[in-house]
Amino acid sequence: MQLGSITDKSGAVTLLNLTSVFNQGEIDRDKPTVSTQVEQACGNLTTHVSGVILEPINGFEAIEKKAAGCGLVLSLAQTKEETSPIELPVYYPNWGVEFVRQNYGLAHLKLFYHPQEELGADKLQVVAEIYDHCLYEGIELVLELSLFALDDKKNTLEQFQESQLLAAQDMRDKCHLMVLEYPHSALACATLTAQLDVPWLLIDRTPTYSEFKEQVRTAMESGAKGVVIGDVVWQGVEEEEFEKFCNTTARDRVIEIARIAQENMAPAK
């Protein structure tokens, strides 16, 4: 499948990520419960987004629950709390690019990466091989880059922006769509847009919902193609019954974020 299948009429991409939050212990990790919750979320929320990211383990049956006009993105690698950022991606068993194609989806790879890390060259090779496999299968690759610090010291803002830009430049010819966390300023967003050969999406790596809404506005005005909506939607879910939360708070947040992305999208050049 191509990027057009996850792009709405405004030209924006709004992806609902139904993988990470269910792997982080915020919701009951019992598999039957998780699968049911993913199906509920997929059935109730995908009407309001242009695409959904699912995994082949918890809630794979949710594919049948998604809205007809909502595109499908399927994850290749596992992401868990215990995943070490310095390791190479760990793939789901008995799963791969060819199975993503068979299910009419785009491929999604979350990669922990730093341009100066020890395994940097190996990770570049892994992504290049996946990208070539996607080209062979006739589907497109959504690459989510998760930057991490090389030591225990927290990066300064300038170090983060420099490392993020270098990481994005390393990967810009190895994917069709890139997912990045907020680079902390409108100028940094515009720089990413100018330096990348592929469109990029903003992901919600922020402590509060209100902060993320402002980041979406800034990123979209500075050239981002859209947004990946994930953990921020579920903040507070443990305080309320899941189905009720999904039908009220989560739905309202998804609708609002998608609207902000669409309304603040920069004109195409």
N, C-alpha and C positions, 0 to 999 in steps of 0.2 A: 504494500500500500504506500501511497505517496502523502506528502504533507497536506495536500488539498483535502484529504479525508478528515483532517483534524483542524481545519481552518473554517471559521464562521464567515458569514456574509460580509462582515465589516473588514475582513482580512486579518483578524486577530486569532491567536491560538489560545484557548483556555482549557488547560488539562487538569482534570481532577485526579490526584494521585491517591489510589486506594491500596497502596502497599505499605508505605513506611509507618503510618500511624498504628497499623495493626501488628507491627513487629516490635513496638517500643514499650509494650507493657501497659499502655494507657487504657487499653481495652482488654477484656478477658482473652488470654492467649489460647484457651482451649479450642482446638481446631474446628469442631462442629459449630461452636459459638461464633468464632471469627468468620467462618464461611457464611453463616447466616447474616452476620452484620455487614459483610462486604456486599452481599446480594441486596440487602435492604438499602444500603447507601447508594449502590449502583442504580437500583430501580427508582429511587426517590430524587437523586441529585443530577443524574446525567442529562436530564432534559435541559439543564441550564448551562451546560458547558459544550465545547466543541469536540472534546475527546476525554478519554479516561485511561489511566495507567493501571493495569492489573498484573498480578503475578500468577504463575501456573500452579501454585500450591494452595494457598488459602483463597477460596472464593473464585476459582476458575469458572465455576458454573455461573458466576455473575455476568459473564459475557452475554448470556441470553436475557439478562434483566436490563441491560443498558438501553437507553433511548435509541430509536431507529436512526436518528440523524447524528448520533454521537460516534466519533471515530474511536478506534481501538489501538492502544499502545501496550505491548507486552514486555515485561522485564526479562532480561537474560540472566542477571546475576543476583544472588541473595544479598540482602542488606539486613543485618541484625545488630543488636547492641554490642555483641562481642566481636564484631568484625573489626580487624585491625586496619587502619588506613595505610599502613606500609606494605600490606600484602597485595598480591594480585587478586583480581576478582574471582569469586567462587560461584560457579554457575549452578543453576538448578539441575538436578539429575534428570537424565533422559529428556533433555530440552535443548533447544537451540534455534538458530535463525530460520532453519527450514520449517520448524513447527510454528513459528510466528507467522510466516507466510501462509501456511496451511489454514491458519485461523484468521486470515485477512487483517493482520495488524502491522503496525510499525514496530521496530525493535527499540527497546529502551535499555541503556546501560548506565548504571550509576558507578562512577569511578572516583575513588579517593586519589588525589594527585597533587604533587608539588613539583614544579619544574626543576628543582635541584635535588630531588630525592634519589636515593640509591637505586631504586628499581624504576626510575623514570623511563629509561630506554626500553625496558621490558614492557612497561605499561603502554608506551607509544606503539610498540609492535603488536600487542594484544588488540588495541583499538583499531589499528590499521587492518589487521586480519578480519576482525568482525565487520568493519566497513566494507572490505572487499567481498566478504560473504554476502552481505546485504545487497551489494550491487549485483552479484551473481543471481541472487534469488529475486531480484526486482522489487525489493522493499527499501524503505529509508530508515536511517538510524537516528534516534534521539539520544544524545550523549549528555548526561548530567554530571558536571564536574563539581566535586566536593573538595575544596582546598583545605589543607591542614598544615599546621605549623611543624617545622622540622625538629624543634626541641620543645622543652617544657615552658619556655618563655612565650608569652602572648605576642603575636605580631603587632607592630604599630600599624596605624591606618595606611601609611605610605607603603610599608612593606607588603601588606595584604594586597593593595591595589596593584603594585608592581608584579607580585607573584601571580595574581589572578589574570592579569593581562598576558603575561608570558605563557601561562598555562593554556589560556584560550587560543593564543597564537600557535602553540604547539599542536593543538587539536583541530584547528579550523578547516583542515583539508581531509579530516578523517570522520566526518559526520555530516548529516544533512540539517540538523537542528541542534543547538547547544542550550543547555539549561545551566544558569549561573545564579549564585547568590548575589545579593545587593552589594555593589561596590562602594557604597557609602556617599556618593555624590552624583549630581546630574552630569558633571563634567566627565567623571569616570564611566558613567553609563554611555555617554556619547562617544567616548574614546573606544569602548568595546565595540559599539556599533560600527564605527569607522574602520576598525582594524580587522573585523571578522568578515570572512567570505560567505558565511552562512547566517541565517537569522538566529536570534537568541531569545530565550524566555527567562523571566525572573522567577525564582523559587522562594518559598516562604521559610527562610531561616531567621526568624525574628521572634522576640519574646511575646509580643502582643499583636492582636488583630488590628488595632488602630494604627500601629506603626507600619504594619505591612500594607495597609491601604495607601498610606502616603508614599511608600516605596514603589508601589505599582504605578501610581500617578507619575512619579518622577521618571521611572524606567521607561514607561510607554511614551512619554513626551520626548525622551532622549533616544528613541529608536528601537526599543525592545519590540519583539513581534507578539509577545503575549506573556502568559503567566502559568506557572504550575501551582495548583492549590492543594495543600496537603495538611500538615499537622495543625496549622493555625485554625482550620475549620473546627477541629475537635477539642479545642481548649475549653475545659469545663464539662466535658461529656461524662466524666466519672461522677459528677454531682447529680446526674439526671438519668432517667431510663433511656436506653439507647435509641429506641425507635422514635420516641417523642422528640429527643434532641435532634435526631436526623431530620425529622419533618418540620422542625421549627428553626432553631438556632443555626444548625449546619446549613440548611437550605437557604436561609436569609443571607448568610455570609457568602456562600457560593454565588448567589445571584448578584450581590453587591460588588464582589471582586470582579466578576465577569463584566459587569456594566462599567466599572471604572476602567478596566483594560480597553474595552471597546471605545469608550468616549474620549480617552486620552491618547489614542494611538496617533503617532506622528504621521503626517502625510507621506505617502511613498514618493521616493525621488526618482 
